[in-house]
Amino acid sequence: MDVLKQGFEIGVGAIFVSNFVLAKFLGLCPFFGVSKKMSSAVGMGLAVTFVMTMASIVTFLVNLLLRAMGMDEFLGIAVFILVIAAFVQLVEMVIQKVSPGLYRALGIYLPLITTNCAVLGVAQLNIQNFGGKDWTAAGGFFASTLYGFCGGLGFMLAMILMSAMREEMESIPVPRAFRGIPAAFLLAGSMALAFLGFSGMI
């Protein structure tokens, strides 16, 4: 029961309460750049979810190795970036092969997942929250993986909600001064305020 309770708190926290985009304000470049259409938003959300999950798994294990050698404070971030870059390259090749249209729609934002602060942030937060010496490797590994996966789902949820609203705004009259990015910022601010309502859930 303790494991289920912990898993529920981590999942709800990562998706709703501490959403990487709407609460921590990480990963805003792809959030605003790729949320104009639902198809590209879903594609980017899935790609980020995959990279976040796999990066959480690998960086947690790599951190255990670096800590055993006493080099986690010096090489941690550099190794994390290399791991994330490797997974992004894998995702980029798969999308280019399977869905060239989606690959073109994502454009420059797909390789920019490598420097997406949300992806690097989840790796750092995993080590900070679940990789301490007082955690067992099994418990920390489970929590780290779940946090990465749910963090990606939260990112995708924010992308889908934003793209749905931006597509809807295309069919209504909007003052010229608020078209495009200004309207997107207003929508993002409203969504962030709405997500504050989840803060009392856990």
N, C-alpha and C positions, 0 to 999 in steps of 0.2 A: 504493500500500500504506500509506503514511503517513496518507493521508486515512481509509482504512478502519480503521486502528488507532486513530486519534484518535476516529472516530465510535463504534467499539466501546467505547472507554474512557468516552466521554461518556455513551453510552446505558446501559451497565451501572452506571456511577457514579450517574446520576440516578435510575434505577429501584430499584436494590438497595442500593448502598453508602451513598449520601448521600440516601436517600429523604426527601423534604421533611417527611413526617409522622413517620416512625419514627426518623429520624436527626437532622433539624434541628428537629423539633417545631414546624413551621409549619402553619397551616391546621387547627388542632385543633377549632375550633368546628364547621365542617361535618362533620369527621371523626367526632365523637361525636354530633352532632345528627341526621345523615341516614343513619347506618349501621345503623339498626334493621331495615330491609328491603332486600333485594337489589336490587329494582327502582329504588328511590330512590337507592341507593348507586351503581349503574351510571349512572343519569341524571346525578347530580352529578359523577361521575368524568369522564364524557364532556364535560360543560359546562366543567369546570375545565381539561381537556386542551385543548379548543378555545381557551379564553381564554388559557391559558398560551402556546400555540403562536403565536397571532396577536399577542399582546402582545409576545412575544419578537422577532418579525419587525419590528413597527412601532417598538417602543422602540429597537431597535438602530439603525434608519435615522434615527429622530428624534434619537438621541444624536449621530450623526455630524453632523447639521445643527447641533445646538446647540453641539457642540464647535467646528465651523468658525466659529461666531459668538462663541465664547468665553463661552457662557452655560450650559454643561452642569452646572457646579457649583451654579448658582443655580436653574435651572428644571427640572432633571432629574426629581426626584421628583414635582413638581406635574404635569408633562406626562405622566409615566408613569401617574399616577392617572387623569387624564382619558382616556388611551387605553384603560386597563383598564375604566373605567366605560362607555365607548362600546361595547366588545365585550360586556360583561355585559348591557347594555340590548338589544343585538341577540339574544343567546342567550335572554334572558327572553321577548322577543316571539315568537321562533320556537317555543320550548317551549310557551308559552301557546296558540299557534295549533295546533300539531301534536299536543300531548299535554296536554290540560287536567288529566288525572288526575295526571300526573307533576308538572305545575306546582303543583298543590295540595299534593302530597306534599313537594316541596322547600320550600315555604312561604317563610319569611323568609330561609332560608339561601341561596336563589338570588341575590337582590340583594346579599347580604352577600359574594358573590364579589368585589365591587368593593373591599372592604376586607380581603379574604383576604390575610393576610401571606405566604402561599405564592406567590400570583400576583405581588404586588409584589416579593417576595424573588427570584423567578426573573428579573425584569427587572433588579434591582440586581446580582445575581450575574453575569448575562450581561455587563453593562458592566464589572464588576470583573474577570472572568476572560477575556472574549473581546473586549472593546471598547477595549483599551489601544492606545496609539499604535504599539506594536511589532507589531500584527496588521494584516494586509491586510484591506480591507473584505470581500473574498470569503471568506477563511478565517474571519474573525470572524463573518460573517453565517451561514455554514453551521453553525458550532459553536453559535452562539446559538440558531438555530432548532431544531436537534436537541436541545439541552439543554432548551429549553422544552417540546418535544413529549414527550420521555422523562420529564421531571419530572412532566408531567400523567399519563402512563401509570403512573408510580410512585405518584402520589396515588390514581389509580383502583384500582390493585392493592391498596393498603392499605385503601381503602374496601370493596372486594369481600371481602377476607379478614375484615375486622372484621364486616361484615354477615352473612357466612356463620356465623361463630362465635356472634354474638348471636342469630341465628335458631335455631341449634341449642340454645342455652341456654334458650330459651323452653319447650323440651319436657323439661327435666330439673329436678329439685328443687334450688333454690338458696336458701341462707339469706336471710331477709328483709333483713338488713343489707347483703348484697352484691348485691341486685337493682338493675338499672338502671345508673346511672353508675359506682358503685363497681366492679361487675363489668367494665364497659367499660374502666376505667382499668387493672385487673389484666390484662385481655386485651391492651391496648395495650402495657403494659410487657413482657409476655411476647413479643409480636411484635417489639418493638424489640430485645430481647435476641437473638431468633432471627435478625433481619436483620444483627446484628453479625457473624454468620458469613460474610457476603459481603464483609467488609472486606478480606480478603486476595486478592480476585479481580483487582484492578487496582493 
